[in-house]
Amino acid sequence: MGKIDVLNGNKAAAWGAKLARVSLLAAYPITPQTPLVEYLATFVAEGEIDADLVEVESEHTALSVLQGGVFAGARTFTGTSSQGLALMYEPYIRTSTMRLPIVMALVTREVISPQTVWGGQQDAVTVREAGWIQIWCESNQEVLDTVVQAYKIAENKGVLLPVNVCYDGFSLSHMAERVEIPEQEKVDSFLPKPDITHVKLDPDKPMSVDPLTAGPMLTEFRHKQVTAMKYAKEVIEEVRQEWSQLFGRDHGGMVDVYRMEDADIAIVCMGSPAGTARVAIDEMRELGIKVGMVRIRVLRPFPVEEMQALLSGVKAIGTIDRNVSFAAGYGTSYLELRTAFGGKRMPPMIDFIGGLGGSDVTLEQIKQAIVITQYVANGGEYRDVTWFGLDEVDVDQLFDLEDQADQEVKEGIV
């Protein structure tokens, strides 16, 4: 066992970068990522990490600096949130299309306007088609572990794609919990030194990097990138198993499941709400509702096969989203699941949107989502999307008020 400490999510991410022996850091502070930059700067100043820290004037420059670092063979790290992510979008998409294995903490936050600095997942889901692998964390322990794992995934010769380690702003970034910090020697045995040669600035071996590229060759580039994204699924599972064997912790591969073995209904979510969902599921099972959870751990590439296998046999699905598609009016989990099943038969599914602008996804709200999903599983009709805090939930509609078991369930959620 390594050292035990109490860490918030930002410090856990900084420890992950330190343990991965990054050699180049560049970041610009933005709420709620700011403490991450401070922790990294402290590590460098105190000699705890052998890395160059470049002070930049914007997020756009931060990621551009790291691109140059990768060309020189460095292992690099940065972090951002919300409007900082928006500002760095040009080098952000260039990072993936040039196949640069950069790891970036994405401390999720609402996007403006209206003006807001509070938590939400809108920033990360908005860029999910930009070619980065996205791994979503539930706890600060998972944040630390995933930052280290991300390098082994990104630098795999069959992948060579950047990775976002996504964790909820404030809910994880500023909240502290018990975290085990693994021994450096053990991490070194897990993560080899970087060997990045497909793009390299070497005066002895000149290479043209990112030249003007015409249609046929660009098509080949895109096809190879998509192939690498698909292959990443296998690598993510391999890394999961190796990490579990070495460190005794398993956060899941593409997905993480909870009490799905005999579940009649399923709750699907990603990020920090999963922790509250576990408590709600335990309490609702005590009242006779067979509910389980599937946590989307990897949003890109999306776990299509895993979702089909886990959810095809349940009677109804309830998705909980801390984000919304402005065009569709549903959350990302809901839309991705619809796409994953395609033309295949899938159980009835309803969406619950909440936790926007830093508001909580509460235990009571998740219990309501479970009861509504069970109601739909029993053949009841209900609106296909519910906005927590806006749409009134008529609990009496969901129960037979003369049934003792229903009365007990009702009392358990209010």
C-alpha positions as CSV (number, residue, x, y, z in Angstrom):
1,M,0.0,0.0,0.0
2,G,1.2,3.5,-0.8
3,K,0.8,6.7,1.3
4,I,-2.7,7.6,2.4
5,D,-3.7,11.3,2.2
6,V,-6.8,13.5,2.0
7,L,-6.9,15.1,-1.4
8,N,-9.3,17.2,-3.4
9,G,-9.7,16.3,-7.1
10,N,-7.3,18.9,-8.4
11,K,-4.5,17.8,-6.1
12,A,-5.2,14.2,-7.0
13,A,-4.8,15.0,-10.6
14,A,-1.5,16.9,-9.9
15,W,-0.3,13.8,-8.0
16,G,-1.2,11.7,-11.0
17,A,0.9,13.9,-13.3
18,K,3.8,13.8,-10.8
19,L,3.7,10.0,-10.6
20,A,3.6,9.7,-14.4
21,R,6.9,11.7,-14.4
22,V,5.7,14.4,-16.8
23,S,8.6,16.5,-18.1
24,L,6.7,19.5,-19.5
25,L,3.8,21.4,-18.0
26,A,1.9,24.4,-19.3
27,A,-1.4,25.7,-18.1
28,Y,-3.4,28.9,-17.6
29,P,-5.6,29.1,-14.5
30,I,-9.4,29.2,-14.8
31,T,-12.1,28.3,-12.2
32,P,-12.4,25.5,-11.0
33,Q,-9.1,24.2,-12.5
34,T,-7.0,26.9,-10.9
35,P,-5.7,25.0,-7.8
36,L,-4.5,22.3,-10.1
37,V,-2.0,24.7,-11.7
38,E,-1.0,25.9,-8.2
39,Y,-0.3,22.4,-7.0
40,L,1.8,21.6,-10.1
41,A,3.8,24.8,-9.7
42,T,4.5,23.9,-6.1
43,F,5.7,20.5,-7.0
44,V,8.1,22.1,-9.6
45,A,9.3,24.8,-7.2
46,E,10.0,22.4,-4.4
47,G,11.9,20.0,-6.7
48,E,9.4,17.2,-6.2
49,I,8.9,16.8,-10.0
50,D,11.6,17.1,-12.7
51,A,9.7,19.1,-15.2
52,D,9.7,22.4,-17.0
53,L,6.7,24.6,-16.2
54,V,5.9,27.2,-18.9
55,E,3.9,30.2,-17.7
56,V,1.7,31.2,-20.6
57,E,-0.8,34.0,-21.3
58,S,-3.7,31.9,-22.4
59,E,-5.1,28.3,-22.8
60,H,-4.5,28.5,-26.5
61,T,-0.8,28.9,-25.9
62,A,-0.7,26.3,-23.1
63,L,-1.8,23.5,-25.5
64,S,0.4,24.8,-28.3
65,V,3.5,24.7,-26.1
66,L,2.7,21.1,-25.2
67,Q,2.4,20.2,-28.9
68,G,6.0,21.4,-29.4
69,G,7.0,19.4,-26.3
70,V,5.6,16.2,-27.8
71,F,7.5,16.8,-31.1
72,A,10.6,16.8,-28.9
73,G,9.7,13.6,-27.2
74,A,8.3,15.0,-23.9
75,R,5.5,13.6,-21.7
76,T,3.2,16.5,-21.2
77,F,0.3,17.6,-19.0
78,T,-2.2,20.4,-18.7
79,G,-5.7,21.2,-17.5
80,T,-8.6,23.5,-18.2
81,S,-12.3,24.2,-17.8
82,S,-15.2,25.8,-19.7
83,Q,-14.2,29.1,-21.4
84,G,-10.5,28.1,-21.3
85,L,-11.4,25.0,-23.3
86,A,-13.3,27.1,-25.7
87,L,-10.3,29.4,-26.2
88,M,-7.9,26.5,-26.8
89,Y,-10.2,24.8,-29.4
90,E,-7.9,25.4,-32.4
91,P,-4.9,23.5,-30.9
92,Y,-7.3,21.2,-29.1
93,I,-8.6,19.6,-32.3
94,R,-5.1,19.8,-33.9
95,T,-3.8,17.7,-31.0
96,S,-6.0,14.8,-31.8
97,T,-5.8,15.0,-35.6
98,M,-2.0,15.1,-35.3
99,R,-2.2,12.0,-33.0
100,L,-0.3,13.7,-30.1
101,P,-0.6,11.6,-26.8
102,I,-1.2,14.6,-24.5
103,V,-3.1,14.1,-21.2
104,M,-5.3,17.0,-20.0
105,A,-7.4,17.2,-16.9
106,L,-10.8,18.6,-17.9
107,V,-12.4,20.0,-14.7
108,T,-15.9,20.3,-15.9
109,R,-17.9,23.5,-15.6
110,E,-20.9,25.2,-17.1
111,V,-20.3,27.4,-20.2
112,I,-21.4,31.0,-20.4
113,S,-23.8,32.8,-20.8
114,P,-25.6,33.5,-18.4
115,Q,-22.4,34.2,-16.4
116,T,-21.5,31.2,-14.3
117,V,-18.4,29.6,-12.8
118,W,-20.1,26.6,-11.2
119,G,-20.0,22.9,-12.0
120,G,-21.7,21.2,-14.9
121,Q,-20.6,18.9,-17.7
122,Q,-21.5,21.1,-20.7
123,D,-18.0,22.0,-21.6
124,A,-16.7,18.5,-21.9
125,V,-19.6,17.0,-23.7
126,T,-19.6,19.8,-26.2
127,V,-16.2,18.8,-27.5
128,R,-16.7,15.0,-27.5
129,E,-16.4,14.9,-31.3
130,A,-13.0,16.5,-31.4
131,G,-11.1,13.3,-31.4
132,W,-9.9,13.0,-27.8
133,I,-10.5,10.0,-25.6
134,Q,-12.7,11.1,-22.7
135,I,-12.6,9.2,-19.4
136,W,-15.0,10.3,-16.7
137,C,-14.2,9.9,-13.0
138,E,-16.5,9.4,-10.0
139,S,-14.0,9.9,-7.1
140,N,-10.7,11.6,-6.4
141,Q,-9.0,8.2,-6.1
142,E,-10.2,7.5,-9.6
143,V,-8.9,10.9,-10.8
144,L,-5.3,10.1,-9.6
145,D,-5.4,6.6,-10.9
146,T,-6.8,7.6,-14.3
147,V,-4.3,10.3,-15.0
148,V,-1.5,7.7,-14.7
149,Q,-3.5,5.2,-16.7
150,A,-4.2,7.8,-19.4
151,Y,-0.6,8.0,-20.4
152,K,-0.4,4.2,-21.0
153,I,-3.5,4.4,-23.1
154,A,-2.5,7.6,-25.1
155,E,1.1,6.5,-25.8
156,N,0.2,3.0,-27.0
157,K,1.5,2.7,-30.5
158,G,-1.9,1.5,-31.8
159,V,-3.7,4.5,-30.2
160,L,-1.6,7.6,-30.1
161,L,-4.5,9.9,-29.2
162,P,-4.8,12.6,-26.5
163,V,-6.9,11.8,-23.4
164,N,-9.2,14.0,-21.3
165,V,-9.5,13.0,-17.7
166,C,-12.8,14.5,-16.9
167,Y,-13.9,15.2,-13.3
168,D,-16.8,17.4,-12.0
169,G,-15.9,20.9,-11.0
170,F,-16.3,21.6,-7.3
171,S,-18.1,18.3,-6.6
172,L,-14.7,16.6,-7.0
173,S,-12.2,19.4,-7.8
174,H,-12.6,21.2,-4.5
175,M,-14.0,18.4,-2.3
176,A,-11.5,16.3,-0.3
177,E,-11.6,12.6,0.4
178,R,-9.3,9.7,1.3
179,V,-6.9,8.9,-1.5
180,E,-4.1,6.3,-1.7
181,I,-1.0,7.6,-3.4
182,P,0.8,4.6,-4.9
183,E,4.6,4.2,-4.6
184,Q,6.6,5.8,-7.3
185,E,8.6,2.6,-8.0
186,K,5.4,0.7,-8.6
187,V,4.0,3.3,-11.0
188,D,7.3,3.2,-12.8
189,S,6.9,-0.6,-13.3
190,F,3.4,0.1,-14.7
191,L,4.2,3.1,-17.0
192,P,7.3,3.0,-19.2
193,K,9.1,6.1,-20.4
194,P,7.5,7.8,-23.4
195,D,8.7,6.6,-26.8
196,I,7.0,9.0,-29.3
197,T,8.5,8.7,-32.7
198,H,5.7,9.0,-35.3
199,V,6.1,12.8,-35.1
200,K,9.5,14.0,-34.1
201,L,11.6,17.1,-34.5
202,D,15.1,15.8,-35.0
203,P,17.7,17.8,-37.0
204,D,19.5,14.5,-37.9
205,K,16.2,13.1,-39.4
206,P,14.2,16.0,-40.8
207,M,10.5,15.4,-41.0
208,S,7.7,17.6,-42.4
209,V,5.1,18.0,-39.6
210,D,1.5,18.9,-40.5
211,P,2.0,20.0,-44.1
212,L,-0.8,21.0,-46.4
213,T,-2.7,17.8,-47.1
214,A,-5.0,17.1,-50.0
215,G,-8.3,15.1,-50.0
216,P,-7.1,11.4,-50.6
217,M,-4.4,11.6,-48.0
218,L,-6.5,13.5,-45.5
219,T,-9.2,10.8,-45.9
220,E,-6.5,8.2,-45.0
221,F,-5.5,10.2,-41.9
222,R,-9.2,10.4,-40.7
223,H,-9.7,6.7,-41.3
224,K,-6.6,5.8,-39.3
225,Q,-7.7,8.1,-36.5
226,V,-11.1,6.4,-36.3
227,T,-9.4,3.0,-36.3
228,A,-7.2,4.1,-33.5
229,M,-10.2,5.3,-31.5
230,K,-11.9,1.9,-31.9
231,Y,-8.7,0.1,-30.9
232,A,-8.4,2.2,-27.8
233,K,-11.3,0.2,-26.3
234,E,-9.1,-2.9,-26.2
235,V,-6.2,-0.9,-24.7
236,I,-8.4,0.7,-22.0
237,E,-9.6,-2.8,-20.9
238,E,-6.0,-4.1,-20.9
239,V,-4.8,-1.1,-18.8
240,R,-7.7,-1.6,-16.4
241,Q,-6.8,-5.2,-15.8
242,E,-3.1,-4.5,-15.3
243,W,-3.8,-1.6,-12.9
244,S,-6.2,-3.8,-10.9
245,Q,-3.6,-6.5,-10.6
246,L,-0.8,-4.2,-9.5
247,F,-2.7,-1.8,-7.3
248,G,-5.8,-3.7,-6.2
249,R,-8.2,-1.0,-7.5
250,D,-10.7,-1.4,-10.3
251,H,-12.7,1.6,-11.4
252,G,-14.1,-0.2,-14.5
253,G,-13.0,-0.2,-18.1
254,M,-15.4,1.4,-20.6
255,V,-18.2,1.2,-18.1
256,D,-18.6,0.6,-14.3
257,V,-21.6,-1.4,-13.1
258,Y,-23.3,-1.6,-9.7
259,R,-25.9,-4.2,-8.7
260,M,-26.9,-5.0,-12.3
261,E,-26.8,-8.8,-11.8
262,D,-30.6,-9.1,-11.2
263,A,-31.7,-5.6,-12.1
264,D,-35.2,-5.0,-13.6
265,I,-34.4,-1.3,-14.3
266,A,-31.1,0.6,-14.8
267,I,-29.9,4.1,-14.0
268,V,-27.2,5.4,-16.4
269,C,-25.0,8.4,-15.5
270,M,-21.5,9.6,-15.6
271,G,-19.2,11.6,-13.2
272,S,-19.8,12.4,-9.6
273,P,-23.6,11.7,-9.5
274,A,-22.8,8.0,-9.6
275,G,-21.7,8.1,-5.9
276,T,-25.1,9.4,-4.8
277,A,-26.8,6.9,-7.2
278,R,-25.2,4.0,-5.4
279,V,-26.7,5.1,-2.1
280,A,-30.1,5.6,-3.7
281,I,-30.0,2.2,-5.3
282,D,-29.2,0.5,-2.0
283,E,-32.1,2.2,-0.3
284,M,-34.6,1.5,-3.0
285,R,-33.6,-2.1,-3.2
286,E,-34.4,-2.4,0.5
287,L,-37.9,-1.3,-0.5
288,G,-38.2,-4.0,-3.2
289,I,-37.1,-2.2,-6.4
290,K,-34.5,-4.2,-8.3
291,V,-32.5,-1.3,-9.7
292,G,-28.9,-1.2,-10.8
293,M,-26.5,1.4,-12.3
294,V,-24.3,1.6,-15.4
295,R,-21.8,4.4,-15.1
296,I,-20.4,5.7,-18.4
297,R,-16.7,5.8,-17.6
298,V,-15.5,6.3,-21.2
299,L,-17.6,8.6,-23.3
300,R,-15.2,8.5,-26.2
301,P,-14.9,6.0,-27.7
302,F,-18.5,5.2,-26.6
303,P,-19.1,1.7,-25.1
304,V,-21.7,0.6,-27.6
305,E,-21.3,-3.2,-27.2
306,E,-21.1,-3.0,-23.4
307,M,-24.3,-0.9,-23.2
308,Q,-26.2,-3.2,-25.5
309,A,-25.1,-6.3,-23.5
310,L,-25.9,-4.7,-20.1
311,L,-29.2,-2.9,-20.9
312,S,-30.9,-5.1,-23.5
313,G,-32.5,-7.2,-20.8
314,V,-33.8,-4.6,-18.4
315,K,-37.4,-3.4,-18.5
316,A,-36.6,0.4,-18.5
317,I,-33.7,2.8,-18.4
318,G,-33.4,6.1,-16.7
319,T,-30.5,8.4,-17.7
320,I,-29.3,11.2,-15.5
321,D,-27.5,14.1,-17.3
322,R,-25.7,17.2,-16.0
323,N,-25.8,18.6,-19.5
324,V,-28.2,19.2,-22.3
325,S,-28.2,19.2,-26.1
326,F,-29.5,22.6,-27.1
327,A,-30.9,21.1,-30.3
328,A,-32.5,18.0,-29.0
329,G,-33.5,19.0,-25.5
330,Y,-32.0,15.7,-24.0
331,G,-28.8,15.0,-22.2
332,T,-25.7,13.3,-23.7
333,S,-26.2,9.9,-22.0
334,Y,-29.7,9.7,-23.4
335,L,-28.7,10.6,-26.9
336,E,-25.6,8.4,-26.9
337,L,-27.7,5.4,-25.8
338,R,-30.3,6.0,-28.5
339,T,-27.5,6.0,-31.0
340,A,-25.8,2.9,-29.5
341,F,-28.9,0.8,-29.9
342,G,-29.6,2.2,-33.4
343,G,-32.3,0.0,-35.0
344,K,-32.1,-2.7,-32.4
345,R,-34.9,-3.2,-29.9
346,M,-34.2,-1.3,-26.7
347,P,-36.1,-0.9,-23.4
348,P,-38.2,2.2,-22.8
349,M,-35.9,5.1,-21.8
350,I,-36.5,8.4,-20.1
351,D,-34.1,11.2,-19.3
352,F,-33.5,13.3,-16.2
353,I,-31.6,16.6,-16.5
354,G,-30.2,18.2,-13.4
355,G,-27.1,19.4,-11.6
356,L,-26.7,22.4,-14.0
357,G,-25.0,25.6,-12.8
358,G,-23.5,23.9,-9.8
359,S,-26.8,22.6,-8.4
360,D,-26.8,19.2,-6.7
361,V,-28.2,16.0,-8.1
362,T,-29.7,15.0,-4.8
363,L,-30.4,11.7,-3.2
364,E,-34.2,12.5,-3.3
365,Q,-34.0,13.3,-7.0
366,I,-32.3,10.1,-7.9
367,K,-34.8,8.1,-5.9
368,Q,-37.6,9.9,-7.8
369,A,-35.8,9.0,-11.1
370,I,-35.7,5.3,-9.9
371,V,-39.4,5.3,-9.0
372,I,-40.4,6.9,-12.3
373,T,-38.3,4.5,-14.3
374,Q,-39.9,1.6,-12.4
375,Y,-43.3,3.1,-13.2
376,V,-42.4,3.1,-16.9
377,A,-41.1,-0.5,-16.7
378,N,-44.5,-1.5,-15.3
379,G,-46.2,0.0,-18.4
380,G,-46.9,3.5,-17.2
381,E,-46.5,6.5,-19.5
382,Y,-44.4,9.4,-18.4
383,R,-42.8,12.4,-20.1
384,D,-39.6,11.5,-21.9
385,V,-37.5,14.1,-20.2
386,T,-37.7,15.6,-16.7
387,W,-35.8,18.7,-15.6
388,F,-35.0,18.4,-11.9
389,G,-36.0,21.6,-10.1
390,L,-38.4,22.7,-12.9
391,D,-40.8,19.9,-13.6
392,E,-43.0,18.9,-10.8
393,V,-42.9,15.2,-10.0
394,D,-46.4,14.0,-9.0
395,V,-45.4,11.2,-6.7
396,D,-49.1,10.1,-6.1
397,Q,-49.5,9.4,-9.8
398,L,-46.8,6.7,-9.6
399,F,-48.4,4.6,-6.8
400,D,-51.4,2.6,-5.9
401,L,-52.1,4.4,-2.7
402,E,-54.0,1.4,-1.3
403,D,-51.0,-0.9,-1.7
404,Q,-48.8,-1.2,1.4
405,A,-45.6,-1.8,-0.6
406,D,-46.3,1.3,-2.7
407,Q,-46.8,3.3,0.4
408,E,-43.5,2.2,1.8
409,V,-41.7,3.2,-1.4
410,K,-43.4,6.5,-1.5
411,E,-42.4,7.2,2.1
412,G,-38.8,6.2,1.2
413,I,-38.4,8.9,-1.4
414,V,-40.0,11.9,0.3
